[in-house]
Amino acid sequence: MNIETTKLELMHLLLQTQKESILKKLKAVFEEEQADWWNEMSQDEQDEIKTGLAQADKGEYKANETVMKRFDKWH
């Protein structure tokens, strides 16, 4: 059985059910599968991103072209 056939069968079952408990369980499965990358990062990584965003909000950043020129000298 291929994935498209499975999807169609599941859609059919989903459309036919009137049981809210089944719908809640399916929704929970999908929510569990969608891992939040933010929560998977360390606190240090989150702090660095927050700092970078705060700096960008204040206009404290360099254009991508400026940064890339710095690395071009090695290529």
C-alpha positions as CSV (number, residue, x, y, z in Angstrom):
1,M,0.0,0.0,0.0
2,N,1.5,3.4,-1.0
3,I,1.3,6.5,1.0
4,E,-1.3,8.2,-1.2
5,T,-3.7,5.3,-0.8
6,T,-3.2,5.4,2.9
7,K,-3.9,9.1,3.0
8,L,-7.1,8.6,1.0
9,E,-8.3,5.8,3.3
10,L,-7.6,7.9,6.4
11,M,-9.4,10.9,4.9
12,H,-12.4,8.7,4.2
13,L,-12.4,7.4,7.8
14,L,-11.9,10.9,9.2
15,L,-14.8,12.3,7.2
16,Q,-17.1,9.4,8.2
17,T,-16.4,9.4,12.0
18,Q,-18.7,11.2,14.4
19,K,-16.6,10.3,17.4
20,E,-15.0,13.4,18.9
21,S,-12.6,11.2,21.0
22,I,-11.1,9.8,17.8
23,L,-10.6,13.3,16.4
24,K,-9.0,14.5,19.6
25,K,-6.6,11.5,19.5
26,L,-5.6,12.1,15.9
27,K,-5.1,15.8,16.5
28,A,-2.9,15.0,19.5
29,V,-0.8,12.6,17.3
30,F,-0.2,15.4,14.8
31,E,0.7,17.9,17.4
32,E,3.2,15.5,19.1
33,E,4.8,14.9,15.7
34,Q,5.4,18.6,15.0
35,A,8.4,19.2,17.2
36,D,9.0,22.8,18.0
37,W,12.6,23.5,17.0
38,W,12.8,26.3,19.6
39,N,12.2,23.9,22.5
40,E,14.9,21.6,21.1
41,M,17.6,24.2,21.4
42,S,19.7,24.8,24.5
43,Q,19.1,27.8,26.6
44,D,22.4,29.3,25.4
45,E,21.3,29.0,21.8
46,Q,17.9,30.6,22.6
47,D,19.6,33.4,24.5
48,E,21.9,34.1,21.5
49,I,19.0,34.3,19.1
50,K,17.1,36.6,21.5
51,T,20.2,38.8,21.7
52,G,20.5,38.9,17.9
53,L,16.9,39.8,17.4
54,A,17.1,42.6,20.0
55,Q,20.2,44.0,18.3
56,A,18.5,43.8,14.9
57,D,15.4,45.6,16.3
58,K,17.8,48.4,17.4
59,G,19.4,48.6,14.0
60,E,22.6,47.0,15.3
61,Y,23.5,44.7,12.4
62,K,25.6,44.5,9.2
63,A,24.3,43.9,5.8
64,N,24.7,40.3,4.5
65,E,26.9,41.6,1.6
66,T,29.3,43.2,4.1
67,V,29.6,40.0,6.1
68,M,30.1,37.9,3.0
69,K,33.0,40.2,1.8
70,R,34.8,39.3,4.9
71,F,34.7,35.6,4.0
72,D,35.4,36.1,0.3
73,K,39.1,36.7,0.9
74,W,39.5,33.0,1.8
75,H,38.0,31.8,-1.5
